[in-house]
C-alpha cells in the first residue's frame, strides 16, 4: 500500500485546515516535499487550495522545482480546467493530474486527458460529504454541492477513463477522528481502479479500523506528517501491522 | 561526463527522466534528431501512454530506423515502461500493432479478474532479480532495495528466460519487470520515479554506456 504525502498549497505555502476550511500555514512546499522524499515517501500530491476558486494556476513553479529534487511520482490538482492546463502541469514535471471541479462541469475532460496522455496520469478527485442515505460529491474544495451521488459518480469516472481515484472525505478531513470507513468500503467495492484515501487520520488505530474492512491502494497523510506526529516509516509500520498486502 | 539522449517522440515524461539523470551527474539532451542520437553515449526511450500511439509516433518521426541503427552499432539503449514495451515484437493494446521487434515477446493485458484485483497495477513492488540482472542492471542493490514504482495494465509475455533480468508478482501473475538483450535494456517500472533505488539503477545504466 502506498504512503502518500498530501500538500495543500496556498500562495506558495503549505496550509492545513479542518474540513478543508480555516487554513493555517505549515511550511514551504518544496522543503516539505524534499524532507518527505528523503524520509522514504511513496508519492507526493500537491493540491492548489485556492486555484479552482479564483480560476488560476500558481503551483507550476513549485512542481518544477520538486521534480528536480524528488524522484517519486508527483500529482498536481486544483484549478486544472482544460487540456492545456493539464499539458502545462505535465510539462512542469507532474506525473499525474487530479481533476475535480472541472470534471463535474465537463466530464469529457477526463476522457480527453486519458486519450492524449493515458489513463495512468488521470486521477479523479472526489470530495464526498455524508447525506441521509449515502454521500454527495462536492466541488470548489468542499464548498459547493453538485447534487451528484458519490457512488454513481465514481463509476462514471472509471468509465470515462480515470486511472485512479483520490477520495477525500469532507466530513473527516482535518478532524483527526478517523477515516470514513463505510465511504471507502462502498467506493472501493463500486469500482476496480485503485483508490487513494485522504482525510481523517489521527492515530494508529484509524489505519487498523480502515484496513480491517477494506483495502485501498494508498493512504494520503497531511497533518500527521506536517506536524511530525509520525514519520513515514512509522506510518508504513502501522500499515504492515494492520496486516495488509497492498494488492486489493 | 556521459551524454545521454532522452528520446522525445511526443509520449513520455521526458522532464522527469532528464531530472533523474541530471541528479546522478549525466549530461542530458532531450532530442529526436538523428545526429544528436548517434553521438550519444546512451539512449533512453521513455514513455507513458498507449502502445499504438507510441509506435505510430516513432514511425511517423522516422525514429524506428534511427533506433535500429544506434543499436546495430552496439550502443546502449534503455526503454522505460511503454518505451520497454515498444522493444517487443507486438502489442495488443486497443489494436494489434507491430513493435520494434528487438526482443522476442508480445505485450498483452495483465490477466486479472476485477473481483480479485485492480488494474492498472499502480504500486511500489519488490522485484526479484535473475542472475543476469544481478550482474549488470541491478548490480549493487540489495534484495530489500529492489522496490520500484510500477504503473501499467499491459505487460510483456512470451519473453525468453535469457532476456529476463527481473520479475514481479502481481495478483498471482509473474510479470516481466526488466529485460536485457545485449546492449538493449528495458524496465516495466519507472526508475526515474523509484527514489534512491531508481537512481542507483539509472547510474548502473549510465556507467554501462
Interface residues (C-beta under 8 A of the other chain):
Chain A: X2 X37 X40 X42 X67 X68 X69 X71 X72 X73 X90 X91 X92 X93 X95 X117 X118 X119 X120 X121 X163 X164 X192 X193 X194 X217 X246 X247 X248
Chain B: X13 X15 X16 X19 X20 X22 X23 X48 X49 X50 X114 X117 X118 X119 X120 X122 X123 X124 X149 X151 X152 X153 X170 X171 X190 X192 X193 X194 X195 X196 X198 X199
